[in-house]
């Protein structure tokens, strides 16, 4: 049985790609206010949310069950609109490696898409492939996209 793998999904978004990327790159502390399945996020270690040395603790729902894990940003590539998050602890303890990679793709026609990649390695063959994560990330993408589009239509 295969212990390591990748899961990938790509979703079109209506919000500008730059705004979507900014939500994760510099406004991650607001995600639990926007995403229905993210119940709580808090700074676990460090002084700043958006610093590579900081560790965040998350509580969220996948497949109808509450899960927890810690998260740390491994890499932010501003130019290519790509962020690599390392997840560990909590419900991720059954994996040697569990990285979630966000890529915002801005197309030539002005539209944007979000590509999520989960790069994982299970500790043993009895551990399930993290398929529920793709539904979770898709739902969060739709929630954030809707929030950003709604915010664009606000006239001050």
ZALUMKE-447116 format. One record per atom (N, C-alpha, C, O): residue in three letters; x, y, z. Coordinates in steps of 0.2 Angstrom, whole numbers, padded with zeros to 4 digits, always signed. Atoms other than C-alpha are relative to their C-alpha. Layout:
ALAXYZ/...
***
This chain:
UNK+0004-0006+0000/UNK+0000+0000+0000/UNK+0004+0006+0000/UNK+0010+0006+0003/UNK-0004-0007+0001/UNK+0006+0018-0004/UNK-0001+0004+0006/UNK-0007+0005+0009/UNK+0000-0004-0006/UNK+0010+0028+0011/UNK+0000+0007-0001/UNK-0002+0011+0003/UNK-0001-0008+0001/UNK+0014+0045+0003/UNK-0004+0001-0007/UNK-0005-0003-0011/UNK+0003-0002+0006/UNK+0004+0054-0010/UNK-0002+0008+0000/UNK+0000+0011+0004/UNK+0002-0006+0001/UNK-0003+0070-0016/UNK-0008+0000-0002/UNK-0010-0004-0007/UNK+0007-0001+0002/UNK-0021+0076-0018/UNK+0000+0007-0003/UNK+0002+0012+0001/UNK+0000-0006+0003/UNK-0025+0091-0029/UNK-0007+0002-0003/UNK-0010-0002-0006/UNK+0006-0002+0003/UNK-0040+0101-0033/UNK+0001+0008-0002/UNK+0005+0011+0001/UNK-0001-0006+0002/UNK-0042+0117-0043/UNK-0007+0003-0001/UNK-0011+0000-0004/UNK+0007-0003+0000/UNK-0057+0129-0041/UNK+0000+0007-0003/UNK+0005+0011-0001/UNK+0001-0007+0002/UNK-0062+0145-0051/UNK-0003+0004+0006/UNK-0007+0002+0009/UNK+0002-0005-0005/UNK-0065+0160-0040/UNK-0003+0006-0004/UNK+0000+0008-0009/UNK+0003-0006+0003/UNK-0075+0176-0044/UNK+0004+0006+0003/UNK+0005+0011-0001/UNK-0003-0005-0003/UNK-0065+0187-0032/UNK+0007+0001-0004/UNK+0010-0004-0006/UNK-0007-0001+0003/UNK-0048+0195-0038/UNK+0005-0005+0003/UNK+0005-0005+0009/UNK-0005+0004-0003/UNK-0034+0183-0036/UNK+0004+0003+0006/UNK+0006-0001+0010/UNK-0004-0004-0004/UNK-0024+0196-0027/UNK-0003+0000+0007/UNK+0000-0001+0012/UNK+0004-0001-0007/UNK-0037+0198-0013/UNK-0001-0007+0003/UNK+0000-0007+0009/UNK+0000+0007-0003/UNK-0039+0179-0011/UNK+0007-0002+0003/UNK+0007-0004+0009/UNK-0007+0001-0002/UNK-0020+0177-0009/UNK+0001+0004+0007/UNK+0004+0001+0011/UNK-0001-0005-0005/UNK-0020+0192+0003/UNK-0003-0003+0007/UNK-0001-0003+0012/UNK+0004+0003-0005/UNK-0033+0183+0014/UNK+0004-0005+0004/UNK+0004-0005+0010/UNK-0004+0005-0003/UNK-0021+0169+0017/UNK+0007+0002+0002/UNK+0010+0000+0007/UNK-0007-0002-0002/UNK-0004+0178+0017/UNK+0000+0005+0005/UNK+0005+0005+0009/UNK+0000-0005-0006/UNK-0009+0192+0029/UNK-0006+0001+0004/UNK-0006+0006+0008/UNK+0006+0000-0003/UNK-0026+0190+0035/UNK-0003-0007+0003/UNK-0009-0007+0004/UNK+0002+0007-0002/UNK-0026+0172+0041/UNK-0004+0000+0006/UNK-0008-0005+0007/UNK+0004+0000-0006/UNK-0032+0177+0058/UNK-0007+0001+0000/UNK-0011+0000+0004/UNK+0007-0002+0002/UNK-0049+0182+0050/UNK-0004-0006-0003/UNK-0010-0006-0003/UNK+0003+0005+0003/UNK-0052+0165+0042/UNK-0006-0003+0004/UNK-0011-0005+0001/UNK+0005+0003-0004/UNK-0062+0158+0056/UNK-0007+0004+0001/UNK-0012+0001+0002/UNK+0006-0005+0000/UNK-0074+0173+0055/UNK-0004-0001-0007/UNK-0009+0001-0008/UNK+0003+0000+0007/UNK-0077+0169+0036/UNK-0002-0007-0002/UNK-0007-0008-0005/UNK+0002+0007+0002/UNK-0077+0150+0034/UNK-0004-0004+0005/UNK-0002-0004+0011/UNK+0005+0004-0004/UNK-0091+0140+0041/UNK+0003-0006+0004/UNK+0001-0007+0010/UNK-0002+0007-0003/UNK-0081+0124+0045/UNK+0007+0002+0004/UNK+0009-0003+0007/UNK-0005-0002-0005/UNK-0067+0134+0054/UNK-0003+0002+0006/UNK-0005+0008+0006/UNK+0003-0002-0007/UNK-0072+0135+0072/UNK+0004+0005+0004/UNK+0001+0009+0007/UNK-0004-0004-0005/UNK-0057+0143+0080/UNK+0007+0000-0003/UNK+0009-0006-0005/UNK-0007-0001+0002/UNK-0040+0149+0076/UNK+0004+0004+0005/UNK+0001+0010+0007/UNK-0004-0004-0005/UNK-0027+0155+0089/UNK+0007-0001-0001/UNK+0010-0006-0003/UNK-0007+0000+0000/UNK-0009+0160+0090/UNK+0002-0005+0005/UNK+0001-0003+0011/UNK-0002+0005-0005/UNK-0001+0145+0099/UNK+0007+0002+0002/UNK+0009+0001+0008/UNK-0007-0002-0002/UNK+0018+0150+0098/UNK+0002+0006-0004/UNK+0000+0006-0010/UNK-0003-0005+0004/UNK+0026+0166+0092/UNK-0004+0007+0002/UNK-0009+0006+0006/UNK+0003-0006-0002/UNK+0021+0184+0093/UNK-0004+0003-0006/UNK-0009+0007-0005/UNK+0004-0003+0006/UNK+0014+0187+0075/UNK-0003-0006-0004/UNK+0000-0011-0005/UNK+0004+0005+0004/UNK+0001+0177+0065/UNK+0004-0002-0006/UNK+0004-0008-0008/UNK-0002+0001+0006/UNK+0010+0179+0049/UNK+0008+0000-0001/UNK+0011+0003-0005/UNK-0007+0000+0000/UNK+0028+0175+0053/UNK+0002-0008+0000/UNK-0002-0012+0003/UNK-0001+0007+0001/UNK+0036+0158+0048/UNK+0002-0004+0007/UNK+0001-0010+0007/UNK-0001+0004-0006/UNK+0041+0154+0066/UNK-0006+0000+0005/UNK-0006-0004+0010/UNK+0007+0001-0004/UNK+0023+0156+0073/UNK-0003-0006-0002/UNK-0003-0009-0007/UNK+0005+0006+0001/UNK+0012+0141+0076/UNK-0007+0002+0002/UNK-0008+0005+0007/UNK+0007-0001-0001/UNK-0006+0142+0075/UNK-0004-0006+0002/UNK-0002-0011-0001/UNK+0004+0006-0002/UNK-0019+0130+0083/UNK-0007+0001-0003/UNK-0010+0006-0002/UNK+0007-0001+0003/UNK-0035+0127+0073/UNK-0005-0006+0002/UNK-0003-0011+0004/UNK+0005+0004-0002/UNK-0051+0119+0077/UNK-0005+0000-0006/UNK-0007+0006-0008/UNK+0004+0000+0006/UNK-0062+0114+0061/UNK-0004-0006+0000/UNK-0003-0011+0003/UNK+0005+0005+0002/UNK-0075+0102+0054/UNK+0002-0003-0007/UNK+0002+0000-0012/UNK-0001+0004+0006/UNK-0071+0088+0041/UNK-0004-0006+0001/UNK-0004-0009+0006/UNK+0005+0006+0000/UNK-0084+0075+0037/UNK-0004+0000+0006/UNK-0006-0005+0008/UNK+0005+0000-0006/UNK-0095+0081+0051/UNK+0003-0001+0007/UNK+0000-0001+0012/UNK-0003+0001-0006/UNK-0082+0078+0064/UNK+0005+0006+0002/UNK+0008+0009-0003/UNK-0005-0005-0002/UNK-0072+0091+0074/UNK+0007-0002+0000/UNK+0008-0008+0003/UNK-0007+0002+0001/UNK-0053+0090+0071/UNK+0004+0006+0003/UNK+0002+0012+0003/UNK-0005-0005-0002/UNK-0038+0100+0078/UNK+0007-0001-0003/UNK+0008-0007-0004/UNK-0007+0001+0002/UNK-0021+0103+0072/UNK+0004+0006+0001/UNK+0001+0012+0002/UNK-0004-0006+0000/UNK-0006+0115+0073/UNK+0002+0001-0007/UNK+0002-0003-0011/UNK-0002-0002+0006/UNK+0000+0125+0058/UNK+0005+0005+0000/UNK+0005+0009+0004/UNK-0005-0005+0000/UNK+0015+0134+0053/UNK+0002+0001-0008/UNK+0002-0004-0012/UNK-0001-0002+0007/UNK+0019+0143+0037/UNK+0008-0002-0002/UNK+0012+0000+0002/UNK-0007+0002+0002/UNK+0034+0135+0028/UNK+0003+0005-0005/UNK+0009+0006-0005/UNK-0002-0004+0005/UNK+0035+0146+0013/UNK-0005+0005-0003/UNK-0011+0002-0003/UNK+0004-0004+0003/UNK+0027+0161+0006/UNK+0004+0003-0007/UNK+0009+0006-0006/UNK-0002-0002+0007/UNK+0030+0165-0013/UNK-0004+0005-0003/UNK-0009+0004-0006/UNK+0005-0006+0002/UNK+0022+0182-0016/UNK+0000+0000-0007/UNK-0006+0002-0010/UNK+0000-0001+0007/UNK+0027+0183-0034/UNK-0004-0006-0004/UNK-0008-0004-0008/UNK+0004+0005+0003/UNK+0019+0166-0038/UNK-0006-0002+0003/UNK-0010-0006+0002/UNK+0006+0001-0004/UNK+0005+0168-0026/UNK-0001-0007+0003/UNK-0006-0010+0002/UNK+0000+0007-0002/UNK+0009+0152-0017/UNK+0003+0000+0008/UNK+0008+0003+0009/UNK-0002+0001-0007/UNK+0010+0147+0002/UNK+0000-0007+0001/UNK-0005-0011+0000/UNK+0000+0007-0002/UNK+0015+0131+0009/UNK-0001+0000+0008/UNK+0003+0003+0012/UNK+0001+0000-0007/UNK+0008+0127+0026/UNK+0002-0007+0003/UNK+0000-0012-0001/UNK-0002+0006-0003/UNK+0015+0113+0037/UNK-0005-0001+0006/UNK-0006+0003+0010/UNK+0004+0002-0005/UNK+0002+0104+0048/UNK+0002-0005+0004/UNK+0006-0010+0002/UNK-0003+0005-0004/UNK+0006+0094+0063/UNK-0004+0000+0007/UNK-0008+0004+0008/UNK+0004+0000-0006/UNK-0001+0088+0080/UNK-0007-0001-0001/UNK-0009-0002-0006/UNK+0008+0001+0000/UNK-0019+0085+0085/UNK-0001-0006-0005/UNK+0001-0011-0004/UNK+0002+0005+0005/UNK-0027+0075+0071/UNK+0004-0002-0005/UNK+0003-0006-0010/UNK-0005+0001+0005/UNK-0012+0076+0060/UNK+0005-0005+0002/UNK+0010-0007-0001/UNK-0005+0004-0003/UNK-0002+0065+0072/UNK+0001-0007-0004/UNK+0007-0010-0003/UNK+0000+0007+0004/UNK-0005+0049+0060/UNK+0004+0001-0006/UNK+0005-0004-0010/UNK-0004-0001+0007/UNK+0006+0057+0046/UNK+0007+0003+0002/UNK+0008+0007+0007/UNK-0006-0003-0001/UNK+0024+0060+0045/UNK+0001+0007-0003/UNK+0004+0011+0000/UNK+0000-0007+0004/UNK+0022+0074+0033/UNK-0008+0001-0002/UNK-0011-0003-0004/UNK+0007-0002+0002/UNK+0006+0084+0030/UNK+0001+0008-0002/UNK+0000+0012+0003/UNK+0000-0007+0002/UNK+0008+0100+0020/UNK-0006+0002-0005/UNK-0008-0002-0009/UNK+0006-0002+0004/UNK-0006+0110+0012/UNK+0003+0006-0004/UNK+0006+0011-0001/UNK-0003-0005+0005/UNK-0001+0121-0003/UNK-0005+0004-0003/UNK-0010+0001-0006/UNK+0004-0005+0004/UNK-0011+0136-0009/UNK+0003+0003-0005/UNK+0009+0006-0004/UNK-0003-0003+0006/UNK-0008+0142-0026/UNK-0006+0004-0003/UNK-0011+0001-0005/UNK+0005-0004+0003/UNK-0018+0157-0033/UNK+0002+0001-0007/UNK+0008+0004-0008/UNK-0002-0001+0007/UNK-0018+0157-0052/UNK-0004+0005-0003/UNK-0010+0005-0004/UNK+0003-0006+0004/UNK-0021+0173-0061/UNK+0001-0001-0007/UNK+0006-0001-0010/UNK+0000+0002+0007/UNK-0026+0169-0079/UNK+0001+0006-0004/UNK-0001+0012-0002/UNK-0001-0005+0004/UNK-0022+0179-0094/UNK-0007+0004-0002/UNK-0006+0010-0003/UNK+0007-0003+0001/UNK-0041+0183-0096/UNK-0002+0004+0006/UNK-0008+0007+0005/UNK+0002-0003-0006/UNK-0041+0191-0079/UNK-0004-0004+0005/UNK-0005-0002+0011/UNK+0003+0004-0006/UNK-0050+0177-0070/UNK+0005-0003+0004/UNK+0011-0003+0002/UNK-0005+0003-0005/UNK-0042+0168-0056/UNK-0003-0007+0002/UNK-0009-0009+0002/UNK+0002+0007-0003/UNK-0042+0150-0049/UNK+0004-0001+0006/UNK+0010+0002+0007/UNK-0004+0002-0006/UNK-0036+0142-0033/UNK+0001-0007+0000/UNK-0003-0011-0002/UNK-0002+0007+0000/UNK-0026+0126-0033/UNK+0002-0002+0007/UNK+0007+0002+0010/UNK-0002+0003-0006/UNK-0025+0116-0017/UNK+0004-0006-0001/UNK+0001-0011-0004/UNK-0004+0007+0000/UNK-0012+0102-0015/UNK+0001-0002+0007/UNK+0004+0002+0011/UNK-0001+0003-0006/UNK-0011+0091+0000/UNK+0006-0005-0001/UNK+0005-0010-0005/UNK-0005+0005+0000/UNK+0006+0082+0001/UNK+0001-0003+0006/UNK+0002+0000+0012/UNK+0000+0003-0006/UNK+0006+0069+0014/UNK+0004-0007+0000/UNK+0005-0010-0006/UNK-0003+0006-0001/UNK+0015+0054+0021/UNK-0003-0003+0006/UNK-0002-0001+0011/UNK+0003+0003-0006/UNK+0006+0042+0032/UNK+0005-0004+0004/UNK+0010-0006+0001/UNK-0005+0004-0004/UNK+0015+0033+0047/UNK-0001-0007-0001/UNK+0004-0011-0001/UNK+0001+0007+0002/UNK+0007+0017+0042/UNK-0006-0001-0005/UNK-0009+0003-0006/UNK+0005+0001+0006/UNK-0004+0009+0029/UNK-0007-0001+0003/UNK-0012-0001-0001/UNK+0007+0000-0003/UNK-0019+0008+0042/UNK-0003+0007+0000/UNK-0009+0008+0001/UNK+0002-0007+0000/UNK-0021+0027+0040/UNK-0004+0002-0006/UNK-0001+0000-0011/UNK+0003-0001+0006/UNK-0034+0033+0028/UNK+0003+0006-0004/UNK+0006+0010-0001/UNK-0002-0005+0004/UNK-0030+0044+0014/UNK-0004+0006+0002/UNK-0010+0006+0003/UNK+0003-0006-0003/UNK-0035+0062+0019/UNK-0005+0003-0006/UNK-0005+0009-0007/UNK+0005-0003+0005/UNK-0049+0064+0005/UNK-0005+0005+0003/UNK-0007+0010-0001/UNK+0005-0004-0003/UNK-0061+0073+0017/UNK+0003+0008+0000/UNK-0001+0012+0000/UNK-0003-0007+0000/UNK-0048+0088+0017/UNK-0002+0003-0007/UNK-0002+0010-0006/UNK+0001-0004+0006/UNK-0052+0092-0001/UNK-0007+0003+0000/UNK-0007+0009-0003/UNK+0006-0003+0000/UNK-0070+0095+0002/UNK+0000+0005+0005/UNK-0003+0011+0004/UNK-0001-0005-0004/UNK-0065+0105+0017/UNK+0003+0006-0003/UNK+0000+0012-0002/UNK-0004-0006+0003/UNK-0053+0116+0007/UNK-0005+0003-0005/UNK-0005+0009-0006/UNK+0005-0003+0005/UNK-0066+0118-0007/UNK-0005+0004+0003/UNK-0007+0009+0001/UNK+0005-0004-0003/UNK-0079+0124+0005/UNK+0003+0006+0003/UNK-0001+0011+0002/UNK-0003-0006-0002/UNK-0067+0136+0013/UNK+0001+0005-0005/UNK+0000+0011-0005/UNK-0001-0004+0006/UNK-0063+0142-0004/UNK-0006+0004-0002/UNK-0006+0010-0003/UNK+0006-0003+0002/UNK-0081+0145-0008/UNK-0002+0006+0005/UNK-0005+0011+0003/UNK+0002-0005-0006/UNK-0084+0154+0009/UNK+0004+0006-0001/UNK+0001+0012-0001/UNK-0004-0006+0000/UNK-0069+0166+0007/UNK-0001+0003-0007/UNK-0002+0010-0007/UNK+0002-0003+0007/UNK-0073+0169-0012/UNK-0006+0004+0001/UNK-0007+0010-0001/UNK+0006-0004-0001/UNK-0091+0174-0007/UNK+0001+0006+0004/UNK-0002+0011+0003/UNK-0001-0006-0005/UNK-0085+0185+0007/UNK+0003+0006-0004/UNK+0002+0011-0003/UNK-0004-0005+0003/UNK-0073+0194-0004/UNK-0004+0003-0006/UNK-0003+0009-0007/UNK+0004-0003+0005/UNK-0085+0196-0018/UNK-0005+0005+0003/UNK-0007+0010+0000/UNK+0005-0005-0004/UNK-0098+0203-0006/UNK+0003+0006+0002/UNK+0000+0011+0002/UNK-0003-0006-0002/UNK-0086+0215+0001/UNK+0002+0005-0006/UNK+0002+0011-0004/UNK-0001-0005+0005/UNK-0082+0222-0016/UNK-0006+0004-0002/UNK-0005+0009-0005/UNK+0006-0003+0002/UNK-0100+0226-0019/UNK-0002+0005+0005/UNK-0007+0009+0004/UNK+0002-0005-0005/UNK-0101+0237-0003/UNK+0002+0007-0003/UNK+0008+0008-0004/UNK-0001-0007+0002/UNK-0103+0255-0008/UNK+0001+0005+0007/UNK-0004+0004+0011/UNK-0001-0005-0005/UNK-0096+0268+0005/UNK-0002+0007-0001/UNK-0002+0011+0003/
***
